[in-house]
Every structure is written in structure tokens, then in C-alpha cells.
Amino acid sequence: MPDIDPLFLKLDQLISQSRLNALAVLLAGDRRERLVRMMRSLGELPQGAYLLGTGPSTVGIIRLSVDEVVLGRAATPLEEPKEAVVDYVVNDTLYFTPHEVSRVHAKVIRQPQNQFFLVDIDSTCGTFLNGERLSPVGEGYPLSHGDVISLGPSQVSTYVFWVVSPT
């Protein structure tokens, strides 16, 4: 590759190696210990609804405490920023370009009686609920405890809809 700057080769190697290292760290630990820590941590969540980020660019806990939460990503250097507000930014810019997540991709809407719905905001690669691609038309799709949400078809940018009921 004579026309590629060596620094780009280094960036490529670092990006790839960091993903492999993250996987190695995850798998090196004892699974039972990971599960016990996860159960203990999620057991401390207050009553309410959450998105649990499970992908490498979505890890974290998002409390759904407002009527609408928009998911998307920041613009890359090749794109104009959008004026729309994104509440939670997914870091889906592998190699500094977008992978599957649109800048304004999907939203979770809270209706009366704490009913939650997932809406695709006409994303480029689609929003998936339990493996099924959503149509970007309509009021959205109802969410239930344990549903899996994927921003894009690869199942890389994923969330689990989690509800902590009153005890």
C-alpha cells in the first residue's frame, strides 16, 4: 500500500486491536462473577423504565424519565451537523465515518400509564425490535421488559428495554 500514509495504517491497527482487547478483557473474567455483579447493580435501580446499552458503542444505563428520548450520533467531519437535538449519542463512527446509526435515528416515547413505544425516525439502516425491522411510519411499536432494540441490522448498537416495577 504505497499510497497510504503510515499513520493511517497505525490508526487502523489501533482501532482493530482495541476492539479485540475489549473482547479479550470481557471474556477473560469469570462469567458467573460478571452476572452476579450485573444482577447486583441492576437490582439497585429505582423504579422506572430504562434502556440498557449492550453494544460496544452503547454501553450504559439510560433512564427513561422524560416523555421522549432521541437516539442518534454526532456528525462526522464529512457531514453537516443537524439542528435536531439527540438526547443520547451512540459512538458509531468506526474509522471516523458512520457505520449504521443515523444522526437522528430512533426515539422512545412515553405515553400515559407508562406505556413506552419505539419509533424509527426514517433512519438509513433501520431500527430493529427483537430482530424485526420497524417501519418508520406510525405511532411506534410498544415496548415490553426484555425487548432488544438494535440501531442498524448488525446488532452492534443495541439496547435492552428494562422495567423496574414497584416492589
N, C-alpha and C positions, 0 to 999 in steps of 0.2 A: 504494500500500500504506500507507494512513494509520494502520493499527493495528499496524504493525511498528516496533519501536524501531530507530532509525537504527544503533545499534551492532550489531544483528543483521545488518543489510544489509552493514555493513562486514566482519563476520566471514565472511559468505557470500562476499563478493568476495575477501577474503584467502585463504580456503581454495581457492576455484576458481583464483585467479591463481597460487598456489604450486604447484598441480598442473601447470598449463600451463608455468610457469617450469622446473619439474623436467624436463619433457619436452623443452623447448627446449634446456636445457643438455645433456641426453643426446644429442640429435640434432645439436647444433652441432659436436661433435667429430668427428674422423676415425674412421670405423668400423674400419678396419684397425688403427689405433693402439689403439682400445679392445680389440679382440680380442687383440692381442699382449700388452697389459697383463694381460688376464684369463687368458690361457694361462700367462703367466709366474707370476702369483700362484697359480693353482690347481696349477701344476707344483711348487710348494714345499710343498704339503700333505703331511703324513706319511701313511703307510699307514693306511687305515681307511675308514669309511663316513661320509657327510656329507649334510646337506640344504643345498642352495644356494638361498637365498631370492632370487627373481627378481621379485617384485611390489613395488609402492611401499611396502607395509607389512610386507614380509617380507625385505627385502634383508639379506643377511648369510650367514655360514657357520656351520652348526650341526654340530659333531662328534657323531656317534652313538657315544659311548664307554661308554654305560650300557645296561642291558637294556631300558629303556623311556623314551621321551621323549614327553611330552604337549604338544600344541599347542593354543592357545586364545587368549582375550583377556581383558582386565580388564573388570570390571563397569562399566557407565556409571552416571551419577547416578540413572537411572531404574530401576536393578536392584539387587537384594540380592547382595552378593558370595557366591560359592560357597566352600565349605570345601575343595573339591578343589584339589590342587596342579597348577599348569600350569608346565611347565619353560620353555617359550618362548612369550612373549606377542606376538601379532600386533596391530599397531595398526590395527584395523579399525573404528574408531569415527568414520567420516566424519560431520561435523556433530554430533559428541558423542553419537551414537546408533549402535547396531550396524548394520553393513551386511550381512555374510554369515557371519562367523566366530562360532561359539558360544563361550561362556566356556570350556567344556571340549569341544573339537571332534574331535580325532583323536589317534592315538598311533602311534609307530613302535616295534615290539617286535623286539629282537634274540634270535634263537633260537641253539641250538648250531651250530657251523660258520659263524658269522657270516652266517646267513640272516636277512634283515630282512623284516618284514611290516607293512603299513599297515592300521590299524583305525579305522573311523569310530566315534566314541563317541556314537551317536544324536544327531548334530548336526542343527540345524534346517534348514540349507540344503544339507547333504550334503558328502561328501568325494569327490573325483574322482581317478581314477588313469588317466592318458593319455586324458582326456576321458570316461571311463565312470564313472557314479555307483556308489559302493560300497554294498553292503548293510551295515547296522550289525550284522548277525548273523554270528557265527562267529569263527574264529581270525584272520581278516585275510587280506590279499592279498599275495603275495610281491612284493618289490621287486627290480628289476634296474637296473643302471647306466644312467642316462639317462631313467628314468621321470619323468614330470611329475605332480606332486601339486597339486591345487587345493582350497583350503578354500572351498567355495561354487562355484556354476556360472559366475560371470562371468570366471574366470581372472585375477582381480586379486591374490588372496593365494596365490601359487604358490611351489613349490619344485621343484628337480630333485634326484633321488636320485643321488649321485655316489660312486663307489668308487675309491679309490686302491689298486691292487694292489701286492704286493711286486715290486720290480724285480730 
